[in-house]
């Protein structure tokens, strides 16, 4: 007797031609309109699912997993996975995967764009122009900070941090400093033109500081009022990692008080809500979490997530070998009639 096809929940509209690849192996329940799923709706959607393809907007934790006895794999479309309770997934024997690497260069592009826009007051200048104020021009109008030849600081030196370092060193002749949990090998440092410094030195010496480190309880509000006070008042701060790295009220206060020149933010602690204190400021460039938002990169992310999901379920060309697991459980066999792995273990 043939085994029933696994059931897959796809939480948001993605790219139909890529998501349709799942249909060769699975029964697919795909959401067709952008939806804000309440926790109980996520739980209901997972109740009969063997696998799920989700975005950063869908949170999956112990409560949702308790109602999903058949669930074997969750493929996150994103390099971050703060929306997933990894400990709960591990405890339930569910594989989770993410989509690193394919978005590295595109996200680094956006980080550098925010750096330049903040330093050169691009959005502030555009608003000033659109308000019809050009006739008020003087020789000191919209004076910003140079990027070329300045000091670029990078907090977190993974793939994206290294890509930003290459842009700064090779493209703009910047002195590149970084701080990381562990120092890079010397040959990698030479390749990206970066020098390791301690955290306090990074804050004090950077003309432009870019945050690219993972978010955790240890890095929560790593940029707080005290850290901001150690930065140059002429400096710019860019965050393309996670909103919780920055104490946003302290940042808004520093920007409003002239203790920091400018900031560029693509991520926010309460997103999609943005603090009104930040919205009111002109010397902060705000984008809605679009670090990976190029057509080619978003398609690559969905393709990788689909490949990961099939492999995690023991299906497709890489059955049992998902490329990007983030849980301790790395792979499963083919789905059986009961929806369990070939080992029979949950």
C-alpha positions in Angstrom: 0.0 0.0 0.0 1.4 3.3 -1.0 2.3 5.8 1.7 0.2 9.0 1.8 1.9 12.1 0.6 3.2 14.4 3.3 1.2 17.6 3.9 3.0 20.9 3.7 1.9 24.3 5.0 3.3 27.4 3.3 2.6 30.4 5.5 2.8 33.3 3.0 2.6 33.9 -0.7 6.2 33.3 -2.1 7.1 32.5 -5.7 4.5 30.1 -7.1 6.8 28.5 -9.6 9.3 27.5 -6.9 6.7 26.5 -4.2 5.1 24.3 -6.9 8.2 22.1 -6.8 6.8 20.8 -3.5 3.7 19.4 -5.3 5.7 16.7 -7.0 6.2 15.0 -3.6 3.6 16.6 -1.2 0.1 17.9 -0.8 0.6 21.6 -0.4 -1.6 24.0 1.6 -0.3 27.5 0.5 -1.6 30.7 1.9 -2.5 32.9 -1.1 -2.6 36.4 0.5 -0.2 38.1 2.9 -1.5 37.2 6.3 -0.7 38.1 9.9 -1.2 34.7 11.6 -2.2 34.7 15.2 -0.5 32.0 17.3 -3.7 29.9 17.4 -3.9 30.1 13.6 -0.3 28.8 13.3 -1.1 26.0 15.6 -4.2 25.1 13.6 -2.2 25.1 10.3 0.4 22.8 11.7 -2.0 20.3 13.3 -2.0 18.0 10.3 1.3 19.1 8.7 4.3 17.0 8.1 6.4 20.0 7.1 6.1 23.8 7.0 7.7 26.6 4.9 7.6 29.7 7.0 8.9 33.3 7.1 10.3 35.3 10.0 6.7 36.5 10.7 5.5 33.1 11.9 6.5 32.0 15.4 6.7 28.3 16.2 7.3 27.3 19.8 6.3 24.6 22.3 2.6 25.6 22.2 2.3 25.2 18.5 4.4 22.0 18.4 2.2 20.4 21.1 -0.7 20.4 18.6 1.4 19.2 15.7 2.1 15.5 16.3 3.1 14.8 12.6 5.4 17.7 12.1 8.9 16.7 11.0 10.5 19.7 9.4 10.3 23.5 9.4 12.1 25.4 6.6 12.6 29.1 7.5 12.9 31.6 4.6 15.6 33.7 6.2 19.0 33.5 7.7 17.8 34.5 11.1 15.5 32.2 13.1 14.5 34.1 16.2 10.9 33.2 15.3 11.7 29.5 16.0 12.1 28.0 19.5 15.0 25.8 18.7 15.0 24.0 22.0 11.3 23.1 21.6 11.9 21.9 18.1 14.8 19.8 19.2 12.7 18.3 22.0 10.0 17.5 19.5 12.4 15.9 17.1 11.6 18.5 14.4 14.3 19.6 12.0 14.5 23.3 11.3 16.6 24.9 8.5 17.4 28.4 7.4 18.7 30.1 4.2 22.2 31.5 4.8 24.8 32.4 2.2 22.4 33.3 -0.7 21.6 36.7 0.8 25.1 37.7 2.0 26.0 40.1 -0.8 22.6 41.6 -1.2 22.3 42.3 2.5 25.8 43.8 2.5 24.8 46.1 -0.4 21.8 47.4 1.7 24.0 47.9 4.7 26.4 50.0 2.8 23.6 51.9 1.2 22.2 52.8 4.6 25.7 53.8 5.7 26.1 56.2 2.8 22.6 57.5 3.0 23.0 58.3 6.7 26.5 59.7 6.4 25.6 62.0 3.5 22.1 62.8 4.7 20.4 61.5 1.6 16.9 61.0 2.9 17.0 64.2 5.0 18.1 66.1 1.9 15.3 64.7 -0.2 12.7 65.7 2.3 14.2 69.2 2.5 14.0 69.4 -1.3 10.5 68.1 -1.6 9.4 70.6 1.0 10.4 73.4 -1.4 13.2 74.7 0.8 16.1 74.7 -1.8 15.9 78.5 -1.9 17.1 78.5 1.7 20.4 77.0 0.6 23.7 78.1 2.1 27.2 76.9 1.9 26.7 74.8 5.0 23.5 73.2 3.9 23.3 69.4 4.5 26.9 68.9 5.4 27.5 65.3 6.0 30.4 63.0 6.7 32.9 61.4 4.2 32.8 57.7 3.7 36.0 57.3 1.6 39.1 57.2 3.7 37.1 57.1 7.0 37.1 54.4 9.7 34.5 51.6 9.3 33.7 49.6 12.4 31.9 46.2 12.1 30.4 44.5 15.1 30.0 40.8 14.1 32.3 39.4 11.4 30.4 36.6 9.8 29.7 36.3 6.1 27.8 39.6 5.9 30.3 41.5 8.0 33.1 40.3 5.8 31.3 41.3 2.7 30.8 44.8 4.2 34.5 45.0 5.1 35.5 44.1 1.5 33.3 47.0 0.2 34.8 49.4 2.6 38.4 48.5 2.3 38.6 47.7 -1.4 36.0 50.1 -2.7 36.3 53.1 -0.5 39.8 53.0 1.0 38.5 52.8 4.5 40.3 51.6 7.6 38.3 48.6 8.7 38.1 47.6 12.3 36.0 44.8 13.7 35.0 43.1 16.9 33.7 39.6 17.0 33.2 36.8 19.5 36.3 35.2 18.1 39.1 36.6 16.0 39.2 35.7 12.3 42.2 33.8 10.9 45.0 36.2 9.8 44.5 35.3 6.1 40.8 36.1 6.3 41.6 39.4 8.0 44.1 40.3 5.2 41.6 39.3 2.5 38.9 41.7 3.7 41.4 44.4 5.0 40.2 44.3 8.6 41.9 44.6 12.0 40.5 43.2 15.2 40.0 45.5 18.2 38.2 45.2 21.5 34.6 46.4 21.8 35.4 49.7 23.5 38.0 50.6 20.9 35.6 49.8 18.1 33.0 52.2 19.6 35.6 55.0 20.1 37.4 54.8 16.8 34.6 54.1 14.3 33.4 56.9 12.1 30.7 54.5 10.8 29.6 51.5 12.9 27.7 48.6 11.3 25.9 46.0 13.4 25.9 42.5 11.8 26.0 40.2 14.9 23.4 37.6 15.8 20.8 38.5 18.4 20.7 36.6 21.7 20.1 37.4 25.4 23.8 38.2 25.7 23.7 40.8 22.8 20.4 42.4 23.8 20.8 46.2 23.8 24.6 45.8 23.3 24.3 49.3 21.9 22.8 51.1 24.9 23.2 54.6 26.3 26.6 53.8 27.7 27.9 52.4 24.3 26.5 55.3 22.4 28.3 57.7 24.8 31.6 56.1 23.8 31.0 56.7 20.1 32.1 59.9 18.3 29.4 62.5 18.1 30.1 62.7 14.4 29.7 59.0 13.9 26.9 57.1 12.2 25.3 53.8 13.3 23.8 51.2 11.0 21.8 48.2 12.1 21.0 45.4 9.5 21.0 42.5 12.0 18.2 42.5 14.6 16.4 45.4 16.3 16.9 44.1 19.8 20.7 44.8 19.6 19.9 48.5 20.0 18.2 50.4 22.9 16.1 52.4 20.5 15.0 55.0 23.0 18.7 55.7 23.9 19.5 55.9 20.2 16.7 58.3 19.5 17.8 60.4 22.5 21.4 60.5 21.2 20.4 61.5 17.7 18.0 64.2 18.9 20.6 65.6 21.3 23.5 65.7 18.8 25.5 63.1 20.6 25.4 60.9 17.4 25.3 62.3 13.9 23.1 59.9 12.1 21.8 56.3 11.9 20.5 53.9 9.3 18.1 51.2 10.5 16.6 48.2 8.6 15.5 46.3 11.7 13.5 47.3 14.8 12.9 45.7 18.2 9.1 45.8 17.8 8.8 45.4 14.1 6.6 46.0 12.2 6.0 48.8 14.7 8.6 51.6 14.7 9.1 53.8 17.7 7.6 57.3 17.2 10.7 58.8 18.7 12.6 57.4 15.7 10.0 58.3 13.1 10.1 62.0 14.3 13.8 62.3 13.6 15.3 63.5 10.3 18.8 62.2 10.9 17.9 58.5 10.8 17.3 56.5 7.6 14.6 53.9 8.0 13.9 51.0 5.8 11.4 48.1 6.4 13.6 45.1 6.9 14.6 44.9 3.2 18.2 43.7 3.6 17.6 40.7 1.3 15.0 42.3 -0.9 16.3 41.9 -4.4 14.3 39.7 -6.8 17.2 37.3 -7.5 18.1 36.9 -3.8 14.5 36.4 -2.6 14.0 33.7 -5.3 17.2 32.0 -4.2 16.1 32.1 -0.6 12.8 30.4 -1.4 14.5 27.8 -3.6 16.9 26.9 -0.8 14.1 26.7 1.7 12.1 24.4 -0.6 15.2 22.2 -1.2 15.9 22.1 2.6 12.3 21.1 3.4 12.2 18.3 0.9 15.6 17.0 2.0 14.6 17.2 5.7 11.5 15.1 4.9 13.7 12.5 3.2 12.5 13.5 -0.3 14.0 14.8 -3.5 17.6 14.7 -4.8 19.2 15.4 -1.4 16.9 13.2 0.7 18.0 13.1 4.3 20.7 15.7 3.8 19.2 19.2 4.3 22.0 21.8 3.6 21.2 24.2 6.4 20.0 22.6 9.6 19.8 24.8 12.7 18.6 22.2 15.1 20.5 19.3 16.6 18.4 16.8 14.7 19.9 17.0 11.2 18.0 14.7 9.0 15.1 12.2 8.7 14.2 9.3 6.5 11.3 9.1 4.1 7.9 9.8 5.5 5.9 6.7 6.3 2.2 6.2 6.4 2.0 7.5 10.0 4.0 10.6 9.0 6.9 9.5 11.2 10.5 9.1 10.1 11.8 5.8 8.8 13.4 5.2 12.3 10.0 5.4 13.9 11.2 8.0 16.3 9.5 11.3 16.8 
